[in-house]
């Protein structure tokens, strides 16, 4: 007798890292000015992030090369130039992330993008292994219950596969999921120190779903 079952296990855990994406961009009819302003703003951010990395609140960051493009609204209009620099930074300290995004929100030409919540590779690998182990255990329990109901004794595993690989379509379990949220900050008034957004990270889901095939073992 053969028994084919699926088993799944998933957990939700707090993220350990936050990847922030932002853009420094300005537009003007003066090409030299817009390039100089964006370059200065991007370099300032790069220097600040380098300090954060030294302090241990940032794990890594990157500052992309300057990009420009120009256009005219009409044949007789003045050419306008846009310059931009893409920056992404991986924070280990979420309070620092909240303070820094509140600071950046008040700067001319800085556009905050989304935050990708992440786990370290070591944690993700460990949880993935634990979920696979749990999925196999759940599948065995289910198969043993079926075997008992059918009047069969001991069973053993003959095949283990990802969903769909045993010839029976199964629902797919996402590993993780879309954990992107958008960085938001309140409007800021000049002068006083900006109030930081209290960042509440979205939990990350790690899961595994497997298909297993068992056969009865004669006593």
C-alpha positions as CSV (number, residue, x, y, z in Angstrom):
1,X,0.0,0.0,0.0
2,X,1.2,3.5,-0.8
3,X,0.3,6.7,0.9
4,X,1.1,10.1,-0.5
5,X,0.8,13.2,1.7
6,X,2.0,16.7,2.1
7,X,3.5,18.3,5.2
8,X,4.2,21.9,6.0
9,X,5.7,24.0,8.7
10,X,6.1,27.8,8.9
11,X,7.2,30.3,11.5
12,X,7.0,34.1,11.8
13,X,10.0,35.9,13.3
14,X,11.1,39.4,13.9
15,X,13.5,40.8,11.3
16,X,17.1,41.4,12.1
17,X,18.0,43.8,9.3
18,X,16.3,46.6,7.4
19,X,17.4,47.5,3.8
20,X,16.5,51.1,3.0
21,X,16.4,52.4,-0.6
22,X,16.5,56.1,-1.2
23,X,17.2,58.6,-4.1
24,X,18.9,61.9,-4.1
25,X,17.5,63.9,-7.1
26,X,17.0,67.5,-8.3
27,X,15.8,69.2,-11.4
28,X,16.9,72.6,-12.8
29,X,17.6,74.5,-16.0
30,X,21.2,75.0,-14.8
31,X,23.0,71.7,-15.6
32,X,26.1,72.6,-13.6
33,X,24.1,73.6,-10.5
34,X,21.9,70.6,-10.4
35,X,24.8,68.2,-10.8
36,X,26.8,70.0,-8.1
37,X,23.9,70.1,-5.7
38,X,23.1,66.4,-6.1
39,X,26.7,65.4,-5.9
40,X,27.1,67.3,-2.6
41,X,24.0,65.9,-1.1
42,X,24.9,62.3,-2.1
43,X,28.4,62.7,-0.7
44,X,27.0,64.0,2.6
45,X,24.8,61.0,2.9
46,X,27.7,58.7,2.0
47,X,29.9,60.3,4.7
48,X,27.1,59.9,7.3
49,X,26.5,56.2,6.4
50,X,30.2,55.6,6.7
51,X,30.0,56.9,10.2
52,X,27.0,54.8,11.0
53,X,28.9,51.7,9.7
54,X,31.8,52.5,12.0
55,X,29.4,52.9,14.9
56,X,27.9,49.5,14.1
57,X,24.3,50.6,13.3
58,X,24.8,50.0,9.6
59,X,26.1,46.7,8.2
60,X,26.7,47.9,4.6
61,X,25.7,50.5,2.1
62,X,26.2,51.5,-1.5
63,X,26.1,54.8,-3.4
64,X,25.5,54.5,-7.1
65,X,27.1,56.7,-9.8
66,X,25.4,60.0,-10.8
67,X,22.7,59.7,-13.5
68,X,21.4,62.6,-15.6
69,X,18.8,63.1,-18.3
70,X,17.3,66.2,-19.9
71,X,14.2,67.2,-21.8
72,X,12.1,70.1,-23.1
73,X,8.4,70.7,-22.5
74,X,8.1,72.3,-25.9
75,X,10.3,73.1,-28.9
76,X,10.9,76.7,-27.6
77,X,11.2,75.9,-23.9
78,X,14.4,75.9,-22.0
79,X,16.1,72.5,-21.5
80,X,15.6,71.0,-18.0
81,X,18.1,68.7,-16.4
82,X,17.5,66.0,-13.8
83,X,20.4,64.4,-11.8
84,X,20.0,61.6,-9.4
85,X,22.0,59.1,-7.2
86,X,20.5,55.9,-5.9
87,X,21.6,54.8,-2.3
88,X,20.8,51.7,-0.4
89,X,21.8,50.9,3.2
90,X,21.3,47.9,5.5
91,X,20.6,48.9,9.1
92,X,21.1,46.7,12.1
93,X,19.5,49.2,14.5
94,X,15.9,50.0,13.8
95,X,15.8,53.0,16.1
96,X,18.7,54.5,14.1
97,X,16.7,53.8,10.9
98,X,13.7,55.7,12.3
99,X,15.9,58.7,13.3
100,X,17.7,58.8,10.0
101,X,14.7,58.6,7.8
102,X,13.0,61.4,9.8
103,X,16.2,63.5,9.2
104,X,16.3,62.7,5.5
105,X,12.6,63.5,5.0
106,X,13.4,67.1,5.7
107,X,16.2,67.4,3.1
108,X,15.6,68.9,-0.3
109,X,15.9,66.4,-3.1
110,X,15.9,63.3,-1.0
111,X,13.2,60.7,-1.8
112,X,12.7,57.8,0.6
113,X,11.8,54.5,-1.0
114,X,10.8,51.2,0.6
115,X,12.3,49.2,3.4
116,X,13.0,45.5,2.9
117,X,12.9,43.6,6.2
118,X,15.4,40.8,6.3
119,X,17.0,38.1,8.4
120,X,20.7,37.3,8.5
121,X,21.8,34.4,6.3
122,X,22.6,32.2,9.3
123,X,19.1,32.7,10.8
124,X,17.3,32.2,7.5
125,X,19.2,28.9,6.9
126,X,18.6,27.7,10.4
127,X,14.9,28.4,10.3
128,X,14.6,26.9,6.8
129,X,16.2,23.6,8.1
130,X,13.9,23.6,11.1
131,X,10.8,24.1,8.9
132,X,11.8,21.3,6.6
133,X,12.3,19.0,9.6
134,X,8.9,20.0,10.9
135,X,7.2,19.5,7.6
136,X,8.6,15.9,7.3
137,X,7.4,15.2,10.9
138,X,3.9,16.5,10.2
139,X,3.7,14.5,7.0
140,X,4.7,11.3,8.8
141,X,2.1,11.9,11.5
142,X,-0.6,12.3,8.9
143,X,0.5,9.3,7.0
144,X,0.6,7.1,10.1
145,X,-3.0,8.3,11.0
146,X,-4.1,7.3,7.4
147,X,-2.3,3.9,7.7
148,X,-4.0,3.2,11.0
149,X,-7.4,4.1,9.7
150,X,-6.8,1.8,6.7
151,X,-5.7,-1.1,9.0
152,X,-2.1,-0.9,7.9
153,X,0.8,-1.4,10.3
154,X,4.2,0.2,10.0
155,X,5.1,2.5,7.1
156,X,8.3,3.9,5.7
157,X,9.2,6.9,3.6
158,X,10.1,6.1,-0.1
159,X,10.1,9.6,-1.6
160,X,10.4,13.2,-0.5
161,X,10.0,16.1,-2.9
162,X,9.1,19.7,-3.3
163,X,5.4,20.4,-4.2
164,X,4.4,19.1,-7.6
165,X,7.5,16.8,-8.1
166,X,5.7,13.6,-7.1
167,X,3.1,14.1,-9.9
168,X,0.4,15.5,-7.7
169,X,-0.1,19.3,-7.9
170,X,0.0,21.0,-4.5
171,X,-0.5,24.5,-3.2
172,X,2.8,26.3,-3.1
173,X,4.1,27.7,0.2
174,X,6.1,30.9,-0.1
175,X,9.4,31.1,1.6
176,X,9.3,34.5,3.3
177,X,6.8,36.6,1.3
178,X,6.7,40.2,0.3
179,X,8.1,42.0,3.3
180,X,8.5,45.4,1.7
181,X,7.0,48.4,3.4
182,X,7.3,52.0,2.5
183,X,9.3,54.3,4.6
184,X,7.1,57.2,5.7
185,X,7.9,60.3,7.8
186,X,5.7,63.1,9.1
187,X,6.0,66.6,7.6
188,X,8.7,68.5,9.3
189,X,9.0,72.0,10.6
190,X,12.3,73.8,10.4
191,X,14.3,74.7,13.5
192,X,13.6,71.9,16.1
193,X,15.1,68.5,16.1
194,X,12.7,66.3,14.0
195,X,10.7,63.7,15.9
196,X,11.6,60.2,14.8
197,X,9.2,57.6,13.5
198,X,8.9,54.7,15.9
199,X,9.7,51.9,13.5
200,X,7.6,48.7,14.0
201,X,9.1,46.0,11.7
202,X,6.9,43.6,9.9
203,X,7.5,40.0,10.9
204,X,9.1,37.6,8.3
205,X,7.5,34.3,7.5
206,X,9.8,31.3,6.7
207,X,8.1,28.1,5.7
208,X,8.5,24.7,4.0
209,X,6.0,22.5,2.2
210,X,7.0,19.0,1.0
211,X,5.3,16.0,-0.6
212,X,6.2,12.6,0.8
213,X,5.3,9.1,-0.3
214,X,5.1,6.2,2.2
215,X,4.7,2.5,1.8
216,X,3.5,-0.1,4.2
217,X,6.1,-2.4,5.7
218,X,5.2,-6.0,6.3
219,X,5.7,-7.2,9.8
